[in-house]
Amino acid sequence: MSVREVKLSLFGFGNVGRSVARVLLEKEAFFRERYGLRFRVVSVADTTAVVWLPEGVDLREALIVKESFGRLSEWTNDYEVYNLSPVGAVGEIDADIVVDVTNDKNAHTWHLAALRDGKAVVTSNKPPLAFHYAELTEEAGRRGLPYMFEATVMAGTPVVGLLRDNLLGDSVEEIEAVLNATTTFILSRMEEGLDFEGALKRAQEMGIAERDPRGDVLGTDAGYKATILHCLAFHPITYGEARVRGIEGITLEDVRRAVERGNTVRLVAEVREGKVTVEPREIPGESPLAVESHENVAVIRTDLLGEMVIKGAGAGLRETASGVVSDIVKASLRLGG
């Protein structure tokens, strides 16, 4: 099998970005033998610097620098380190695929710049799609370029691919889903007797909840994901059209009452055509929505297939990297086709 080289420009070198780098290193032979692809990472960027080498950045060295010093700006030996904005970097750096694993809420601007410059985009970043889905996917469609975002919903569990590339003869009637692992963890600990503050603190100590947990507990993260599911299943909307309520008002007594009835409380997204709702709901303990730990689940109902349940990891570094790297492979194969 002949081997084709694909140039990647990686934006974001936090936990997810480093996990993506490790997978690219670990599975280099697999990608070459299975798909005939060799990936050359020509740039790596964090919030402090862009490290750019057209011949290819040494990812092993990049990982050592980041984990030793906490910032790529410390890496000067044999490499050019630039202070470029993402838009500037996208325009300057010759790459086939721009990979965005940042949390930049304004990343749609440089996603569009990449597409207009003839580059495919792979992202795990939710706000660009939750607010600009139509603009981004239409731009990619006009230019015949892959715009891939599997890891934005349910990490590497392929619900995006299911809705986007399969079920093409089905009309989706409804999706019910639990899409945020942090809230599931908190509610599960409350079932064991911890109050909300204690459960949140436990989640933060274990690295499950962010230091600033508002995006999770207020329902924003689940709202972004549910908005993206609506765009896939029905038609484009924006996050502002969703009705979102988080779990911050759930008390230990609410959880106890549910448990006494054989039920459980989860943050549930309901997606119907023209309507997205995210709110805590009491659900039967035997419901497929009654997930535990870091699992996510989506119950999809269609006219032809009926009810289908897709369940799997909705968080985790390697799990998210799975979705990102899968999209990198798909985008590469489409570019080569």
C-alpha positions, 0 to 999 in steps of 0.5 A: 500500500502506498503511503500518503502524508497529511499535514496537521496543524494542532491548536490546543495542547492541554489535556485533550491536545496532548492525548491526541498527540500521544495517540498519533505517536502510539498508532503511527504504524497502525495508521500507515498499515491500515489506511496508508496515512502518515501524519506530519504535525507541522505546528502545535499551539497553546495559549502562550505560543505557536511552535511551527516547523514545516519539516514536522514538530517532534511530538515527543519533545513537545510533550516533554516541554509542555509537561515540564514547563507548562507552556510551549513558549519555553521551547526554543531549542531548534524550533521557531516559536511564534506569537501568532493569533489563531487566525494568523497561524491558520493563514501562515501555516501550510497544513491540510487539516486544522485540528482545534481542541481548544475551548476558544469560544470565538474559534468559528472565526478561524475555522472559517479562515481555514476553510476559505484557505482550502484546509479541512477542520477537525474540532472538539470545540462545542461553542463554534457549532452551537452558535455558528453551525449553519455558517460553518457547515455551509462554508465547508460544503461550498468548498468541498472540504471536511468539517468534522466534529465527532468529539463535540458530543459524547466524546468518542462515542459516535453519535455525531457520525450516526446522525450525520452519515447513517440513518439517511433514510430515517426521519428522527422523531425525538432524541433524549440524552444524558450528555454531561458526565460531571452532573451525573457524577454529582447526582450519583454521589448525592444518591450516596448521601453527599449534599450538592456542595460536597459532591461537587467538591469530590468531583473537583478533587477527582478532576471530573469537574473543572475548577470553575464548574458553572458550564457543567452544573448550569447545564451550558455544556449539555445545552451546547451538545443538545443544540448540535444534536438538533442541528444534525437531526433536524435543522440548524438552530443556535444555543440561544434557542434552547431552554436550559436549566442545570442541577444547581437547584437540586437538593439532597431531599429531591434525590432521596425522594426519587431514590425512595420511588425507585427512580433517579435524577439526571440532567436530561436533554430532550431534542425535538424538531424546533425544540431543545430542552435541558433540565433535571428530570426524575427518571425510572431506575431501569431507564436507559437514561439512568447512566452512571459514572462518566457514561453518556447515552442517547435514545434516538427514535426514528420512523423506520428504526424505532428506538435505538440506544447509543451509550458509551464514554462521554468524557475522558482524555483518551475517549475524546482523543478517539473521536478527534483522531477518528475524524482526522483519519476520515478527513484525510481519506476524504481529502485523498479521495 
